[in-house]
Amino acid sequence: MPASASPTRITVLSGGVGGARFLQGLLHWSAARVEAGGTPAEVTVVANTADDMWVHGLKVCPDLDTVMYTLGGGIDAERGWGRVDETWHAVEELKAYGVEPTWFGLGDRDLATHLVRTQMLEAGYPLSAVTEALCRRWQPGVRLLPMTDDRVETHVAVPDDQAPSGQRVVHFQEYWIRLQAAVPALAVVPVGVEDATPGPGVVEAIEGADLVLLPPSNPIVSVGTILGVPGLGEAVRRTPAPVVGLSPIVGGRHVRGMAQQLLEARGIPVSAAGVGLHYGARPAGHLDGWLVDERDAAEVAALEDGGIRAAAVPLMMTDPVATAAMVQAAVDLAAPRG
C-alpha cells in the first residue's frame, strides 16, 4: 500500500456532527505537528449533501453547515449542530401561523446562513461557489467541498398501516428529527444520486491526496452517499493514496445517530468488522485500512482475512486530543509495513 510517512494533503469524506468532531481532532493533530517543526496538513473535506432539504423556501445544508460552524467556532457544542447563543423567534412565529414543517427548527442566527445561500443559488451560483463564499466568513481552516452541486436527497421508507402499500417515504431529516429514528427503516434511497456529478475539485482532491480518511460518520447516509455519486467511489478505489477509515460502531453499537437502524435496513452486520467489510478492500472496495475500538479487537482478524489492514485503538472522540490520537493511529496504519 503506497503511503506517505508524513501526509500533507489529506482528504476527508465527511458527514455532519461525527465528521466535524473528527476534523477538529485532525486540525489539532496538524497544529501539534507544526509545533514539533513539521508542516501543516492541507485538509480538504468532501461533505455529504444528501441530507439537504428545502425548508420554508430556504436551502438548508446540515452537514456543510455543521462542519463550517464547528471548525469556524460558531457551533453549539452542547447540541453538536446549529449556532451557539441561538434564539428561535422566527420559527416560533411560523408555528403560530401553522406553517409546516413545525418539527424542523431554524434558529434565528442559522437562518441568516440559509438566506444567503438561497439568494446566491437563485442568482445562479452553484452550491460549491456558495459554500466557498460562506466559508470566507467562518475560516474553517479546511477546504470545504460539497460532494456535488446537483440536488440529491436521502429518503427513508417507514411502516405506515394507513397506506395501501403498508409504508410511506419520508425525507431523511423527518426520519431523524420528527420520528427520531424510532421506527424501522425499510429502505434508504438517495434520490437523484445516480444522475449527480462530482462537485468541482472533488475528484482531484481524492486522487491528489497523500491520505484519504473515512471518519466515523454514518456509513449509509453520509460516507456511503458520497461514495454513491458516480465517479467518487471510483476515485477512492483508484487513488494512489492509502485510504483508511474509522469505525462508527463501538462494542456492537453506534456511538450516536442512527447507523444501527440504517445498517439493518441494508442487511449489513452492526459491528466494526461488518461496516469495514461493507466498504470492502481495494481495489474492488474502498479501504486499505480500518481502525476499530479496543473493545472490538477480536474483529481485527476478520478484517485482515478480508484484505483490510486493521488495528484496535481507542475510538471515542472525547476531546480534540483524544481525536488527534485517532488521526495518528490512522496515519500509522497507512504507513508501509516493514
VOROKOL-779279 format. One record per residue (C-alpha): x, y, z. Coordinates in Angstrom, 1 decimal, always signed. Each point is the difference from the previous one (the first is absolute). Layout:
<lovexs>
[[X,Y,Z]]
...
</lovexs>
This chain:
<lovexs>
[[+0.0,+0.0,+0.0]]
[[+1.7,+3.3,-1.1]]
[[+0.0,+2.5,+2.8]]
[[+1.7,+3.2,+1.2]]
[[+1.6,-0.4,+3.4]]
[[-1.0,+3.6,+0.7]]
[[-3.0,+0.8,-2.2]]
[[-0.5,+3.7,-0.8]]
[[-3.0,-0.1,-2.4]]
[[-2.8,-1.7,+1.9]]
[[-3.5,-0.5,-1.4]]
[[-2.9,-0.9,+2.3]]
[[-3.5,-1.3,-1.1]]
[[-2.2,+1.5,+2.7]]
[[-3.5,+0.0,+1.3]]
[[-1.2,+2.5,+2.6]]
[[+0.5,-0.2,+3.8]]
[[+2.4,-3.0,+0.1]]
[[+2.0,+1.2,-3.0]]
[[+0.3,+3.5,+1.4]]
[[+1.3,-1.3,+3.4]]
[[+2.5,-2.2,-1.8]]
[[+1.1,+3.0,-2.1]]
[[+0.6,+2.0,+3.3]]
[[+2.4,-2.8,+1.0]]
[[+1.7,-0.1,-3.4]]
[[+0.7,+3.8,+0.2]]
[[+1.2,-0.5,+3.6]]
[[+2.4,-2.7,-1.3]]
[[+1.2,+2.3,-2.8]]
[[+0.6,+2.8,+2.5]]
[[+2.0,-2.3,+2.2]]
[[+2.1,-1.1,-2.9]]
[[+0.8,+3.6,-0.8]]
[[+1.0,+0.6,+3.6]]
[[+2.4,-2.9,-0.4]]
[[+1.6,+1.6,-3.0]]
[[-2.0,-1.7,-2.7]]
[[-2.2,+1.4,-2.8]]
[[-3.8,+0.6,+0.5]]
[[-2.4,-2.3,-1.7]]
[[-2.0,+1.2,-3.0]]
[[-3.4,-1.3,+0.8]]
[[-2.8,-0.3,-2.6]]
[[-3.4,-1.1,+1.2]]
[[-2.5,-1.6,-2.4]]
[[-3.3,+0.4,+1.8]]
[[-3.2,-2.0,-0.4]]
[[-2.8,+2.1,-1.5]]
[[-2.7,-2.6,-0.1]]
[[-1.4,+1.1,+3.4]]
[[-0.8,+3.4,-1.6]]
[[-3.6,+1.1,-0.3]]
[[-2.1,+3.1,-0.8]]
[[-1.8,+1.4,+3.0]]
[[-2.2,+3.1,-0.1]]
[[+1.4,+0.7,-3.4]]
[[+3.6,-0.1,+1.2]]
[[+2.8,-2.4,-0.9]]
[[+1.3,-1.7,+3.1]]
[[+3.3,-2.0,-0.1]]
[[+0.4,-1.6,+3.5]]
[[+3.3,-1.8,-0.6]]
[[+1.7,+2.9,-1.7]]
[[-1.1,+2.4,+2.6]]
[[+0.9,-2.2,+2.9]]
[[+3.6,-0.4,-1.3]]
[[+0.2,+3.8,-0.7]]
[[-1.4,+1.1,+3.4]]
[[+2.0,-2.6,+2.0]]
[[+3.3,+0.9,-1.6]]
[[-0.8,+3.7,-0.1]]
[[-0.9,+0.2,+3.7]]
[[-3.7,+0.7,-0.4]]
[[-1.5,-3.4,+0.8]]
[[-2.2,-0.7,+3.1]]
[[+2.4,-2.5,+1.5]]
[[-2.6,-1.5,+2.3]]
[[-2.4,-0.9,-2.8]]
[[+2.7,-0.7,-2.5]]
[[-1.9,+1.9,-2.7]]
[[-1.4,+3.5,-0.6]]
[[+1.3,+3.3,+1.2]]
[[+1.2,+0.9,+3.5]]
[[-2.0,+2.5,+1.9]]
[[-3.0,-0.7,-2.3]]
[[-3.5,+1.4,+0.3]]
[[-3.1,-1.4,-1.6]]
[[-2.4,+3.0,-0.5]]
[[-0.5,-0.6,-3.8]]
[[-0.9,-3.7,+0.4]]
[[-2.4,+0.8,+2.9]]
[[-1.8,+2.5,-2.2]]
[[-0.2,-2.5,-2.9]]
[[-1.5,-2.6,+2.4]]
[[-2.5,+2.7,+1.2]]
[[-1.1,+0.3,-3.7]]
[[-0.3,-3.8,-0.2]]
[[+2.6,-0.2,-2.8]]
[[+1.5,-3.4,-0.5]]
[[+2.4,-1.6,+0.7]]
[[-0.3,+0.8,+3.7]]
[[+2.4,-2.7,+0.9]]
[[+3.0,+1.6,-1.7]]
[[+1.4,+2.9,+2.0]]
[[+2.0,+2.7,-1.7]]
[[+1.7,+2.3,+2.5]]
[[+0.2,+3.7,-0.6]]
[[+3.8,+0.1,-0.4]]
[[+0.0,-3.1,-2.1]]
[[-2.8,+1.5,-2.2]]
[[+2.4,+2.6,-1.3]]
[[+2.3,-2.7,-1.5]]
[[-3.0,-1.6,-1.8]]
[[-1.2,+3.4,-1.3]]
[[+3.4,+0.8,-1.5]]
[[+0.4,-3.5,-1.5]]
[[-3.5,+0.1,-1.5]]
[[+0.5,+3.5,-1.5]]
[[+3.3,-1.1,-1.6]]
[[-1.5,-3.2,-1.4]]
[[-2.9,+1.9,-1.4]]
[[+2.4,+2.4,-1.6]]
[[+1.6,-2.9,-1.8]]
[[+3.0,-0.8,+2.1]]
[[+0.7,-3.8,+0.5]]
[[+0.0,-1.4,+3.5]]
[[+3.8,-0.4,-0.1]]
[[+0.5,+3.7,-0.7]]
[[-2.6,+0.9,+2.7]]
[[+1.8,-2.2,+2.5]]
[[+3.4,+1.7,-0.8]]
[[-1.6,+3.4,+0.5]]
[[-1.6,-1.0,+3.4]]
[[+3.4,-1.4,+1.2]]
[[+1.6,+3.3,-0.6]]
[[-1.8,+1.2,+3.1]]
[[+0.6,-3.1,+2.1]]
[[+3.6,-0.8,-1.0]]
[[-0.3,-3.7,+1.0]]
[[+3.6,-0.8,-0.8]]
[[-0.8,-2.6,-2.6]]
[[-1.2,+0.1,-3.6]]
[[-3.6,-1.0,+0.2]]
[[-1.5,-1.5,-3.1]]
[[-3.6,-1.3,-0.6]]
[[+0.0,-3.5,-1.4]]
[[-2.1,+1.3,-2.9]]
[[-1.6,+3.2,-1.2]]
[[-3.0,-2.1,-1.0]]
[[-3.1,-0.6,+2.1]]
[[+0.2,-3.3,+1.9]]
[[-2.4,-0.8,+2.9]]
[[+0.0,-3.1,+2.1]]
[[-3.5,-1.4,+0.6]]
[[-1.0,-2.8,+2.4]]
[[-2.9,-2.4,-0.3]]
[[-1.7,-0.6,+3.3]]
[[-3.0,-2.1,+1.1]]
[[-3.5,+1.5,-0.4]]
[[-3.1,-2.1,+0.7]]
[[-2.2,+2.7,-1.6]]
[[+1.8,-0.2,-3.4]]
[[-1.2,-2.5,-2.6]]
[[+3.6,-1.3,-0.3]]
[[+0.5,-0.2,+3.7]]
[[+2.8,+2.6,-0.1]]
[[+0.7,+3.6,-0.9]]
[[+3.1,+1.9,-1.0]]
[[+1.3,+3.0,+2.0]]
[[+3.0,+2.3,-0.3]]
[[+3.0,-1.2,+2.0]]
[[-0.3,+3.1,+2.2]]
[[-3.5,-0.9,+0.9]]
[[+1.1,-3.5,+0.9]]
[[+2.7,+1.3,+2.2]]
[[-1.6,+3.1,+1.6]]
[[-3.7,-0.6,+0.1]]
[[-0.1,-3.8,+0.2]]
[[+3.3,+0.0,+1.9]]
[[+1.0,-3.2,-1.8]]
[[-2.3,-1.9,+2.3]]
[[-1.8,-1.9,-2.7]]
[[+1.6,-2.6,-2.3]]
[[+1.7,+1.2,-3.2]]
[[-1.4,-2.3,-2.7]]
[[+2.2,+1.6,-2.8]]
[[+2.4,+2.8,-0.4]]
[[+0.0,+1.8,-3.4]]
[[+2.3,+2.9,-1.0]]
[[-2.3,+1.5,-2.6]]
[[+1.9,+1.5,-2.9]]
[[+3.4,-1.4,+0.8]]
[[+0.2,-2.1,-3.2]]
[[-0.2,+3.2,-2.1]]
[[+2.3,+2.1,+2.2]]
[[+3.5,+1.0,-1.1]]
[[+2.9,+0.7,+2.4]]
[[+0.3,+3.6,+1.2]]
[[+2.9,+2.1,-1.3]]
[[+3.4,-1.1,+1.4]]
[[-1.4,-3.1,+1.8]]
[[+1.5,-2.7,-2.2]]
[[+3.3,+1.9,-0.2]]
[[+0.1,+0.3,+3.8]]
[[-0.4,-3.8,+0.4]]
[[+2.4,-1.0,-2.7]]
[[+2.6,+2.6,+0.9]]
[[+0.0,-0.7,+3.8]]
[[+2.8,-1.6,+2.0]]
[[-2.6,-1.5,+2.3]]
[[-3.8,-0.5,-0.3]]
[[-1.9,-0.4,+3.2]]
[[-3.5,-1.3,+0.7]]
[[-1.0,+1.3,+3.4]]
[[-2.5,-1.7,+2.3]]
[[-2.9,+1.6,-1.9]]
[[-3.1,-2.0,-0.9]]
[[+1.0,-2.6,-2.5]]
[[-3.4,+0.0,-1.8]]
[[-1.2,+3.6,-0.2]]
[[+3.2,+1.9,+0.4]]
[[+3.2,-1.7,-1.3]]
[[-2.1,-2.5,-1.9]]
[[-1.9,+2.6,-1.9]]
[[+3.2,+1.8,-1.0]]
[[+1.4,-3.2,-1.3]]
[[-3.2,-0.5,-2.0]]
[[+0.5,+3.1,-2.1]]
[[+1.1,-1.3,-3.4]]
[[+3.7,+0.5,-0.3]]
[[+0.7,+0.5,+3.7]]
[[+0.1,-3.7,+1.1]]
[[+2.2,-0.6,-3.1]]
[[+2.3,+2.8,+1.1]]
[[+0.5,-1.5,+3.4]]
[[+0.7,-3.4,-1.5]]
[[+2.6,+1.3,-2.4]]
[[+1.8,+2.7,+2.1]]
[[+3.6,-0.7,+0.6]]
[[-0.4,+1.2,+3.6]]
[[-0.8,-2.5,+2.7]]
[[-3.6,+0.0,+1.2]]
[[-0.6,-0.5,+3.7]]
[[-3.3,+0.0,+1.8]]
[[-1.1,+0.1,+3.6]]
[[-2.9,-2.1,+1.3]]
[[-3.2,+1.8,+1.1]]
[[-1.0,-3.2,+1.8]]
[[+1.5,-0.5,+3.5]]
[[-0.7,-3.1,+2.0]]
[[-2.8,-1.1,-2.4]]
[[-1.9,+3.4,+0.2]]
[[+0.2,+3.3,-1.8]]
[[+1.4,+2.8,+2.1]]
[[-2.6,+2.5,-1.1]]
[[-2.6,+0.4,-2.7]]
[[-1.9,-2.8,-1.7]]
[[+2.7,-2.1,-1.7]]
[[-1.4,-3.1,+1.6]]
[[-3.5,+0.4,-1.5]]
[[+1.4,+0.8,-3.5]]
[[+2.5,-2.8,+0.0]]
[[-2.8,-2.4,+0.9]]
[[-2.1,+1.4,-2.9]]
[[+2.8,-0.9,-2.4]]
[[+0.7,-3.4,+1.6]]
[[+3.5,+0.9,+1.2]]
[[+1.2,-1.4,+3.3]]
[[+0.0,+2.7,+2.7]]
[[+3.7,-0.5,+1.0]]
[[+3.3,+1.6,-0.5]]
[[+1.1,-2.8,-2.4]]
[[-3.4,+0.0,-1.7]]
[[+0.3,+3.7,-1.0]]
[[+3.6,-0.4,-1.0]]
[[-0.7,-3.0,-2.2]]
[[-3.1,+1.8,-1.4]]
[[+2.4,+2.7,-1.3]]
[[+2.3,-2.8,-1.2]]
[[+3.7,-0.3,-0.9]]
[[+1.4,+1.9,-2.9]]
[[+0.2,-0.3,-3.0]]
[[-3.5,-1.5,-0.1]]
[[-1.1,+1.9,+3.2]]
[[+1.0,+3.3,+1.6]]
[[+2.4,-0.8,+2.8]]
[[+3.6,-0.8,+0.7]]
[[-0.2,+0.4,+3.8]]
[[-2.7,+0.0,+2.6]]
[[+0.2,+1.0,+3.7]]
[[-2.2,-1.6,+2.5]]
[[-0.4,+0.7,+3.7]]
[[+1.9,-1.9,+2.6]]
[[-3.3,-1.7,+1.0]]
[[-0.2,-1.5,-3.4]]
[[+3.6,-1.3,-0.3]]
[[-1.3,-3.5,-0.6]]
[[-1.4,+1.2,-3.3]]
[[+3.4,+1.0,-1.4]]
[[+0.7,-3.6,-1.3]]
[[-3.2,+0.0,-2.1]]
[[+1.0,+3.3,-1.6]]
[[+3.5,-1.2,-0.7]]
[[-1.5,-3.1,-1.6]]
[[-2.1,+2.3,-2.2]]
[[+3.1,+1.7,-1.3]]
[[-0.3,+3.1,+2.2]]
[[+2.9,+1.0,+2.3]]
[[-1.5,+0.6,+3.5]]
[[+1.0,+1.1,+3.5]]
[[-1.9,+0.5,+3.3]]
[[+0.5,+3.3,+1.7]]
[[-2.2,+2.3,+2.2]]
[[-2.6,+1.5,-2.3]]
[[-2.1,+2.3,+2.3]]
[[+0.3,+3.6,-1.1]]
[[-0.2,+1.4,+3.5]]
[[+2.1,+3.1,-0.8]]
[[+2.3,+1.3,-2.8]]
[[+3.0,-1.6,+1.7]]
[[-1.6,-3.5,+0.0]]
[[-1.1,+0.5,-3.6]]
[[+3.4,+1.1,-1.1]]
[[+1.3,-3.3,+1.4]]
[[-2.5,-1.7,-2.3]]
[[+1.3,+1.9,-2.9]]
[[+3.6,-1.0,+0.8]]
[[-1.2,-3.6,+0.2]]
[[-1.4,+0.3,-3.5]]
[[+3.2,+1.5,-1.2]]
[[+2.0,-2.9,+1.6]]
[[-2.3,-2.5,-1.6]]
[[+0.5,+1.5,-3.4]]
[[+3.8,-0.2,+0.3]]
[[+1.6,-2.8,-1.9]]
[[+0.8,-3.1,+2.0]]
[[+3.7,-0.7,+0.3]]
</lovexs>
